[in-house]
Amino acid sequence: MVMCYIAITKTTKGYIEISLVIGLDVRDSELLKTLQATLGLGRVSGPVKNKDGTTMVKWIINRTDLQEVLFPLFIYHSIFFIMFSLLCHL
């Protein structure tokens, strides 16, 4: 099971925090840890048990990392639109 969403939360200081969250089955946790270590973006959290009983691991990437690293990387390699279409079909 793949889960991908944009989380918008309010911090304790009253600021708005925006993050991209990519969740995969716990069996794929090494993939998320490798991506996080290679790109140096975000943090891997979990495992977390879902309501349906599955266990997930999440890679949480904050707005700054998205804006300054990941999106420019997509644009530089001309894969932004490929990733956008993949995210829309999940």
N, C-alpha and C positions, 0 to 999 in steps of 0.2 A: 504494500500500500504506500502510495506517495501522497504527501501533503505539502502544499505550498500556498502561503498566504502572506499578506502584508499586515503586520500588527501595528496598531496605533494605540498607544497607551499614554496615560498621564503619570508623570513622575511625582515623587513626594514633594518636590519643590514647585510643582504646578506647571512644569514644562511638558510639551508634547514630544513623545518619543516614537519614531517610526523605524520599523525593522522588517526585513525580509526573513521569513521563517520557512525553511525547507525541512520536512520531516520524512524519514524513511524508517523501514522496519529495523528493529534492533540488530538483525543479522547484517545489515549494511552499515553499521556504525563505523567500521574501519574506513569505508569510503569517505564518509563525512569528515572524519578526523584527518585523513590524508589531504582532502581538499582544503580544510581549514589550515593545516600546517604548511601546505605548499603555497597557498595564496596569502596566508597571514591575515585572514579576514574573519571577524566574528568569533563565536564560541560555540562549542558543541555541548549540548545539555541533554541529560537523560541518563538512563532510560526512563520513560514515563508511560504508565499504563493508560490507555484510552478507555472510553465508556464501553466500546464494543469488545474489550478484552485484549486487543492487540497491544504490543509494546513497541513504542517509537523512540527514536533518537532525533533530536532537532538540531539543525545548524542555524543559528540566529546571527544575522548580519545587520549591523546598525546603519543608520542613514549616512553617516559620514563615510564609512567604508564603501557603501554602495555608490555614493556620489563621487568620491575621490579616486577609487580604485577599480571597482568591478564594472561600472557602466563605461568608463573610458576604455577599459580593456576590451569590452564587447565591441565598442565602436571602432577601436583601432584594428581589431581582427575581423571586422564586418560580420559579426555573429549576433549583434543585438537583436535584429529582426527575427533571426532563427530562434533565439531563446524566447523572444516575446511570443511567437506563434506556438512554441512548445508549452509555455506556461499557460496560454489560453486554452489549450486542449487537455489540460490535466483534470 
